[in-house]
């Protein structure tokens, strides 16, 4: 089964850099151990050569009766001396034993001929047999020791590896963090919505990317602003000829044709008014925010509908005060309530406040919206002909205006179909 790479760039860079540094660390540690082993071996063999030469010469000059008392004084951790022929062994020597045998032979011969054999054991042992001047047998038993490793070395190595991993993680985090912030800024970038400028500090590459992103953001804003101004200008300029046409039709001959022309002009006027309102909604920030008693504001709006004989009720309304732009908020709720009344004949308003956020919901029991169209209906001039006929009125700009104004207030409009039928349009502020 093939190993899968982590999904994030940060994890991939961390693994690659950490693996490379660990390999380099392991190689350096191996080189250090090899050099240390060679140096220690050279020192050990030189000491062994001198020590064996002195010890054998001393034992050779001592009387036979005195030698047993001196043997313990001449013993070393890795080799010792014994009188007698020693243990049975084999003449074939391993490479390491041959190197030690050559050093001992160089120290004793030609004065003391030496014969070597290996004792089958684990770990390996080497015996050197010497005949002293009086004919006594002397055995040099060598037990090569493993490399001595300091007890603190594993702990030091573990700390070193932890520091290395921490430095790699910090370096990767510092390198990837600007890219993460750049991606977050790109996610927040939506045409027609206010967006903060990307910080242009940091390394040169990040600063250049930030400047390019801010320039792109400004170009998009200018392009949209130009389109909105064109829409507003056209909609405004159309009002004068439409008014003239209405006056001419009204002063003309009465009859069915006049009624049809007046109805068409009314549709055109509504479309022009909605176009102007949509253009203004993209600049909702021009209205200054004020402190608003939300309970009194919503009750006043609902009472206006009820006074006009419309079925609008309140199901939940806590006492909340917030800073917002009242005209923009009124237009949002008016559009949502009008939609609910147009397609369901009844609207319910519910306000919820929790953790500093306020949610205003307008609910109905109308035909709802297909799930795959919930996002599309917030675009301008998008209508759902299969469920909402043009005969019921509307220009396809109501939800688009509400969405733009909600964004201008720093909130968001969400649409969802209710269980049992109907639509819930919720504006979340804060």
C-alpha positions in Angstrom: 0.0 0.0 0.0 1.5 3.4 -1.0 2.0 5.9 1.7 -0.1 9.1 1.2 1.4 12.5 1.5 -0.2 14.9 4.0 -2.7 17.3 2.5 -1.3 20.6 3.8 1.8 22.3 2.4 2.9 23.0 5.9 3.0 19.3 6.8 4.8 18.3 3.5 7.5 21.0 4.0 7.9 20.0 7.6 8.4 16.3 6.7 10.8 17.0 3.8 13.0 19.4 5.8 12.9 17.2 8.9 13.8 14.1 7.0 16.7 15.9 5.2 18.0 17.3 8.5 17.6 14.0 10.3 19.5 12.2 7.5 22.3 14.8 7.7 22.3 14.5 11.5 22.5 10.7 11.3 25.4 10.9 8.8 27.3 13.4 11.0 26.7 11.2 14.0 28.0 8.1 12.2 31.1 10.0 10.9 31.8 11.2 14.5 31.5 7.7 15.9 33.8 6.3 13.2 36.4 8.9 13.8 36.1 8.5 17.6 36.4 4.7 17.2 39.5 5.0 15.0 41.1 7.5 17.4 40.3 5.4 20.5 41.6 2.3 18.7 44.9 3.9 17.8 45.4 5.1 21.4 44.4 1.7 22.8 46.7 -0.2 20.6 49.6 2.1 21.3 49.0 1.7 25.1 48.6 -2.0 24.7 51.9 -2.4 22.9 53.8 -0.5 25.5 52.0 -2.1 28.5 52.5 -5.6 27.3 56.2 -5.1 26.6 56.8 -3.8 30.1 54.6 -6.4 31.8 56.2 -9.4 30.0 59.8 -8.0 30.6 58.9 -7.5 34.3 57.5 -11.1 34.7 60.5 -12.5 32.9 62.9 -10.9 35.4 60.9 -11.9 38.5 61.6 -15.2 40.3 59.0 -17.8 39.6 57.7 -17.7 43.2 57.0 -13.9 43.0 55.1 -13.9 39.7 51.7 -15.0 41.0 51.7 -11.9 43.4 52.3 -9.5 40.5 49.7 -10.8 38.1 46.7 -9.0 39.6 48.7 -5.8 39.6 49.3 -6.1 35.9 45.7 -6.9 34.9 43.7 -4.4 32.8 40.0 -4.1 32.0 40.5 -5.6 28.5 43.4 -8.0 29.0 45.0 -10.0 31.8 48.1 -12.3 32.3 48.0 -15.9 33.5 50.7 -18.5 34.1 50.3 -21.6 32.1 49.2 -22.7 28.6 45.7 -21.1 28.9 42.5 -22.4 27.3 42.3 -24.5 24.1 41.8 -22.3 21.1 41.8 -22.2 17.3 44.6 -20.7 15.2 42.3 -18.9 12.9 41.9 -15.3 14.1 39.1 -12.8 13.2 40.2 -9.5 11.6 40.0 -7.5 14.8 42.0 -10.2 16.7 44.6 -10.2 14.0 45.1 -6.5 14.4 45.6 -6.8 18.2 47.9 -9.8 17.7 50.1 -7.8 15.3 50.5 -5.0 17.9 51.5 -7.5 20.6 53.9 -9.3 18.3 55.5 -6.0 17.4 56.0 -5.3 21.1 57.5 -8.7 22.1 59.3 -10.2 19.2 62.0 -11.1 18.5 62.9 -11.4 22.2 59.7 -13.2 23.1 58.2 -15.2 20.2 54.4 -15.2 20.5 51.8 -17.7 19.3 48.2 -16.7 19.1 44.8 -18.5 19.0 41.2 -17.5 19.3 38.9 -18.9 22.1 35.4 -19.7 20.8 33.3 -17.5 22.9 30.9 -14.5 22.8 32.3 -11.9 22.8 35.4 -13.0 21.0 38.6 -13.6 23.0 42.3 -13.7 21.9 45.2 -15.6 23.6 48.9 -14.9 23.2 51.3 -17.6 24.4 54.8 -16.6 25.5 57.6 -18.7 26.9 59.7 -16.8 29.4 63.5 -17.2 29.8 63.2 -19.9 32.5 60.8 -21.9 30.3 57.6 -20.9 32.1 54.5 -20.5 30.0 52.7 -17.1 30.1 49.3 -16.5 28.6 48.1 -13.0 27.6 44.3 -13.2 27.5 42.7 -10.3 25.6 38.9 -9.6 25.7 38.2 -6.6 23.3 35.6 -4.4 24.8 32.7 -2.7 22.9 32.8 1.0 22.2 32.3 2.9 25.3 29.3 5.2 25.0 28.7 7.9 27.6 25.4 7.5 29.6 24.4 11.1 28.8 24.9 10.7 25.0 21.4 9.2 24.2 19.7 11.9 26.2 21.7 14.7 24.6 20.9 13.2 21.2 17.2 13.1 22.0 17.3 16.8 23.1 19.2 17.7 19.9 16.5 16.0 17.8 13.7 17.8 19.6 15.4 21.1 19.2 15.9 20.3 15.5 12.2 19.4 15.0 11.1 22.5 16.8 13.3 24.7 14.7 12.0 23.1 11.5 8.4 23.5 12.6 8.9 27.1 13.4 10.7 27.8 10.1 7.9 26.1 8.1 5.2 27.9 10.1 6.8 31.3 9.4 7.2 30.5 5.8 3.7 29.2 5.2 1.8 31.6 7.4 1.8 34.4 4.8 0.4 31.9 2.2 -2.3 30.9 4.7 -3.3 34.5 5.3 -3.2 35.1 1.5 -5.6 32.2 1.0 -7.9 33.5 3.7 -8.0 36.9 2.2 -8.8 35.4 -1.2 -11.7 33.4 0.4 -13.1 36.6 1.9 -12.9 38.5 -1.4 -16.4 38.7 -2.8 -17.5 41.3 -5.5 -19.6 44.0 -4.0 -18.7 43.2 -0.4 -16.3 45.3 1.8 -12.9 43.6 2.3 -9.9 44.5 4.4 -6.6 45.2 2.7 -4.0 42.5 2.8 -1.0 43.4 4.9 1.9 44.3 2.7 4.7 43.6 5.3 7.0 40.7 5.7 9.5 39.2 3.3 9.9 40.8 -0.1 7.9 38.1 -1.9 5.0 38.3 0.5 5.0 42.1 0.3 4.9 41.9 -3.5 2.0 39.4 -3.4 0.1 41.6 -0.9 0.5 44.6 -3.1 -0.6 42.7 -6.2 -3.6 41.3 -4.3 -4.7 44.7 -3.0 -4.3 46.1 -6.6 -6.5 43.3 -7.9 -9.1 44.0 -5.2 -9.1 47.7 -6.0 -9.5 47.0 -9.8 -12.5 44.7 -9.1 -14.1 47.3 -6.8 -13.6 50.0 -9.5 -15.0 47.7 -12.2 -18.1 46.9 -10.1 -18.5 50.5 -9.1 -18.5 51.6 -12.8 -21.1 49.0 -13.6 -23.3 50.0 -10.7 -23.0 53.7 -11.7 -24.0 52.8 -15.3 -27.0 50.8 -14.0 -28.0 53.7 -11.7 -27.6 56.3 -14.4 -29.7 54.3 -16.9 -32.4 53.5 -14.4 -32.6 57.2 -13.4 -32.6 58.5 -16.9 -35.4 56.1 -17.9 -37.7 57.6 -15.3 -38.3 60.8 -17.4 -39.3 59.2 -20.7 -41.5 56.7 -18.8 -43.3 59.6 -17.0 -43.9 61.3 -20.4 -45.2 58.1 -21.9 -47.5 57.6 -18.9 -48.9 61.1 -19.3 -49.5 60.6 -23.0 -51.2 57.3 -22.5 -53.4 58.7 -19.7 -54.5 61.7 -21.8 -55.2 59.5 -24.8 -58.3 57.5 -25.6 -59.6 55.3 -22.9 -60.1 51.6 -23.5 -58.4 48.2 -23.1 -55.3 49.3 -25.0 -54.8 52.1 -22.6 -55.1 49.8 -19.6 -52.6 47.4 -21.1 -50.1 50.2 -21.8 -50.5 51.6 -18.3 -49.9 48.1 -16.9 -46.7 47.7 -18.9 -45.5 51.1 -17.9 -46.1 50.2 -14.3 -44.0 47.1 -14.7 -41.2 49.2 -16.3 -41.4 51.8 -13.5 -41.1 49.0 -10.9 -38.1 47.6 -12.7 -36.4 51.0 -12.9 -37.0 51.7 -9.2 -35.6 48.3 -8.2 -32.6 48.9 -10.4 -31.9 52.1 -8.6 -32.4 50.5 -5.3 -30.0 47.7 -6.2 -27.4 50.2 -7.3 -27.7 52.0 -4.0 -27.6 48.8 -2.0 -24.0 48.2 -3.2 -23.1 51.5 -1.4 -25.0 50.8 1.8 -22.1 52.1 3.9 -22.9 55.7 3.1 -25.7 55.7 5.8 -24.1 56.4 9.2 -24.7 53.7 11.9 -26.8 54.6 15.0 -27.8 52.9 18.2 -31.1 51.1 17.6 -33.6 49.5 19.9 -34.3 46.4 17.8 -37.5 45.4 19.6 -39.1 48.8 19.0 -37.8 48.9 15.4 -39.2 45.4 14.5 -42.5 46.1 16.2 -42.9 49.4 14.3 -42.3 47.7 11.0 -44.7 44.8 11.8 -47.5 47.2 13.0 -47.2 49.1 9.7 -47.9 45.9 7.8 -50.7 45.0 10.1 -52.3 48.4 9.8 -52.4 47.8 6.1 -54.3 44.5 6.6 -51.2 42.2 5.9 -50.7 39.0 7.9 -47.4 39.6 9.6 -46.7 38.3 13.1 -43.8 38.1 15.6 -42.9 34.8 17.1 -39.8 35.8 19.1 -38.4 39.3 19.9 -35.9 39.8 22.8 -34.9 43.2 24.1 -31.7 44.0 22.1 -29.8 47.2 21.3 -27.3 47.3 18.5 -25.4 49.7 16.3 -26.5 49.5 12.7 -27.9 51.4 9.7 -31.6 51.5 10.2 -32.7 52.4 6.7 -30.6 49.5 5.2 -32.0 47.1 7.8 -35.5 48.3 7.2 -35.1 47.7 3.4 -33.7 44.2 4.1 -36.7 43.2 6.3 -39.2 44.9 3.9 -37.9 42.9 0.9 -38.0 39.6 2.8 -41.4 40.2 4.2 -42.8 41.3 0.9 -41.4 38.1 -0.7 -43.1 36.0 2.0 -46.4 37.8 1.6 -46.3 37.6 -2.2 -45.7 33.8 -2.3 -47.3 32.6 0.9 -49.7 35.3 2.0 -48.3 35.3 5.5 -45.0 36.1 7.2 -43.5 35.3 10.6 -40.6 37.2 12.1 -38.3 35.8 14.8 -35.3 37.5 16.4 -32.6 35.6 18.3 -29.6 37.0 20.1 -26.7 34.8 21.4 -23.0 35.3 21.9 -23.0 38.8 20.5 -24.7 37.8 17.3 -28.3 38.7 16.2 -30.3 36.6 13.8 -33.4 38.1 12.2 -35.5 35.4 10.4 -38.5 35.9 8.1 -40.4 32.7 7.6 -43.3 31.6 5.4 -45.1 28.5 4.4 -45.0 29.1 0.6 -43.6 26.9 -2.1 -40.0 27.3 -1.0 -37.0 27.2 -3.3 -35.3 24.2 -4.9 -32.1 23.3 -3.0 -29.9 23.8 -6.0 -31.3 27.3 -6.5 -30.8 28.7 -3.0 -27.6 30.5 -4.0 -28.7 31.6 -7.5 -31.8 33.4 -6.4 -29.6 36.0 -4.6 -28.2 37.1 -7.9 -29.9 40.1 -9.6 -32.7 39.4 -12.0 -32.8 35.7 -11.2 -36.4 34.4 -11.0 -37.8 30.9 -10.5 -40.4 30.6 -13.2 -41.5 27.1 -12.2 -42.6 28.2 -8.7 -42.9 32.0 -8.8 -44.6 33.3 -11.9 -44.1 36.9 -13.2 -47.9 37.3 -12.7 -47.3 37.4 -9.0 -45.1 40.5 -9.5 -41.5 41.1 -8.6 -38.4 41.9 -10.6 -35.9 39.4 -9.4 -34.0 42.1 -7.4 -35.5 41.8 -3.9 -33.2 39.1 -2.6 -30.2 40.5 -4.4 -30.8 43.9 -2.7 -31.3 42.2 0.7 -28.1 40.2 0.2 -26.0 43.3 -0.7 -27.3 45.4 2.2 -26.7 42.6 4.6 -23.1 42.4 3.5 -22.9 46.2 3.8 -24.0 45.9 7.4 -21.3 43.3 8.1 -23.7 40.4 8.1 -24.9 37.6 5.8 -28.2 36.5 4.4 -28.9 32.8 4.5 -31.8 31.0 2.8 -33.1 27.5 3.8 -36.2 25.5 3.2 -38.3 24.7 6.3 -39.4 21.3 7.3 -43.0 20.9 6.2 -42.7 23.5 3.4 -41.9 27.1 3.2 -38.7 29.3 3.3 -36.7 30.8 6.1 -34.6 33.9 5.2 -32.2 34.7 8.1 -30.0 37.8 8.3 -27.2 37.4 10.9 -25.5 40.5 12.2 -22.6 40.9 14.6 
